[in-house]
Amino acid sequence: MASTYSFDIVSDFDHQEMVNAVDQTMREVRNRYDLKNTDSNVELQENTITISTDSEFTLDTIQDILRTKAAKRGLSQKVFDYGKTESASGNRVRQEITLKQGIEKEIAKKISKSIRDNLKKTQASIQGDAVRVTSKSKDDLQDAMQLIKQEDFPIPLQFTNYR
């Protein structure tokens, strides 16, 4: 019996949970007394969030609210890639937050190298923006999961397609 087992390491987030976190952030911004007359806006596009408000202070406050709402919804803070704060028309400030998805080539190479160096009976291959880990033993795959969880990568990682 020469069957092999595998799983994929991916970097993704639940888009619906992000929609809910942004909606809750806007609801709190509209209702909070200190943010009521700031004419602030938090807008979610496909892979970006744009915050527009009247000062740096309120921008920091809105970022904090967004981080809190995302954490309560089970979203990793590593998903957010904060861009530079820009001046907008009418003495306003704007910031674009990019939402990270997919594993970049360099990080995928680090993951693959780490698995190859530490677990001899386990193979890791890069497949697009995911890393496929295969082995003949389920225990070796569990060890690979523990190894990846212990290392700190700059993106959130999930394990899928466990077969």
C-alpha positions in Angstrom: 0.0 0.0 0.0 1.9 3.0 -1.3 -0.7 5.7 -0.9 0.4 9.3 -0.2 -1.4 12.0 1.9 -1.3 15.7 1.3 -2.5 19.1 2.2 -2.2 22.7 0.9 -0.8 25.7 2.6 -2.7 28.8 1.5 -3.0 32.5 2.5 -6.6 33.7 2.2 -9.3 35.4 4.3 -13.1 35.1 4.4 -14.3 37.9 2.2 -17.8 37.9 3.8 -16.3 38.3 7.3 -14.2 41.3 5.9 -17.4 42.8 4.5 -19.1 42.4 8.0 -16.0 43.9 9.8 -16.1 47.0 7.5 -19.9 47.4 7.9 -19.5 47.2 11.7 -16.7 49.7 11.6 -18.8 52.2 9.6 -21.7 51.7 12.0 -19.5 52.5 15.0 -17.9 55.5 13.3 -21.4 56.9 12.6 -22.6 56.3 16.2 -19.5 57.4 18.2 -19.8 60.8 19.7 -16.1 61.8 19.0 -16.4 60.7 15.3 -19.9 61.9 14.5 -19.1 65.1 12.6 -15.9 63.9 10.9 -17.5 62.9 7.6 -15.5 59.7 7.7 -15.9 56.9 5.2 -14.6 53.3 5.1 -15.0 51.6 1.7 -14.2 48.0 0.8 -13.3 47.1 -2.8 -12.2 43.7 -4.0 -8.7 43.7 -2.4 -8.4 47.1 -0.8 -10.0 49.1 1.9 -10.0 52.9 1.6 -10.4 55.1 4.7 -11.2 58.8 4.2 -11.5 61.2 7.1 -10.7 64.7 8.3 -7.5 64.2 10.4 -4.7 61.8 11.2 -6.1 61.3 14.7 -9.5 60.1 13.5 -7.7 57.9 10.9 -5.8 56.2 13.7 -9.0 55.7 15.6 -10.8 54.2 12.6 -7.9 51.9 12.0 -8.1 50.7 15.6 -11.8 50.1 15.3 -11.3 48.2 12.0 -8.6 46.0 13.6 -10.8 45.3 16.6 -13.8 44.4 14.4 -11.7 42.1 12.2 -10.2 40.3 15.2 -13.6 39.7 16.6 -14.6 38.1 13.3 -11.6 35.8 13.3 -9.6 37.7 10.7 -5.8 37.8 11.1 -4.1 41.2 11.5 -1.5 40.0 9.0 -4.1 40.4 6.2 -3.8 44.3 6.4 -1.0 46.0 4.5 -1.3 49.7 5.4 -0.3 52.2 2.7 0.9 55.7 3.1 -1.4 58.4 4.4 -2.2 60.8 1.6 -3.7 64.3 1.7 -7.0 64.5 0.0 -9.0 67.6 -1.1 -10.5 69.9 1.5 -7.9 69.2 4.3 -8.8 65.5 4.5 -6.6 62.5 4.7 -7.0 59.1 2.9 -5.3 55.8 3.4 -5.5 52.7 1.3 -5.2 49.3 3.0 -4.3 46.4 0.7 -5.7 43.0 1.7 -3.0 40.2 1.3 -4.1 37.0 -0.5 -1.9 34.3 -1.8 1.6 33.2 -0.9 4.4 35.2 -2.6 7.2 33.2 -4.3 9.9 34.2 -1.7 7.7 33.1 1.2 6.7 29.9 -0.6 10.4 29.1 -1.1 11.0 29.7 2.6 8.1 27.4 3.6 9.3 24.7 1.2 12.9 24.9 2.3 11.9 24.8 6.0 9.9 21.6 5.4 12.7 20.0 3.4 15.4 20.8 6.0 13.4 19.7 9.0 11.3 16.8 7.8 13.2 14.4 5.6 10.2 12.1 4.6 8.0 15.1 3.6 8.0 16.9 0.2 6.8 20.4 -0.4 6.1 21.8 -3.9 5.0 25.3 -4.9 1.8 25.3 -6.9 0.9 28.9 -8.0 0.1 30.8 -4.8 -0.1 27.7 -2.6 2.3 25.1 -1.3 1.4 21.4 -1.5 2.9 19.2 1.2 2.9 15.4 0.6 4.1 12.4 2.6 3.3 8.7 3.0 2.5 9.2 6.7 -0.2 11.4 8.2 2.0 11.9 11.3 4.6 13.5 9.1 2.0 15.9 7.7 0.9 16.8 11.3 4.6 17.5 12.1 4.8 19.8 9.0 1.7 21.7 10.2 3.2 22.2 13.7 6.5 23.3 12.1 4.7 26.0 10.0 2.6 27.2 12.9 5.8 27.7 15.0 7.5 29.9 12.4 6.3 33.5 12.1 5.5 34.4 8.5 4.3 37.9 7.5 1.1 36.5 6.0 -1.7 34.5 7.6 -1.5 30.8 6.6 -4.2 28.2 6.5 -4.2 24.4 5.8 -6.7 23.1 3.3 -7.4 20.0 1.2 -6.1 17.6 3.9 -6.3 14.2 2.2 
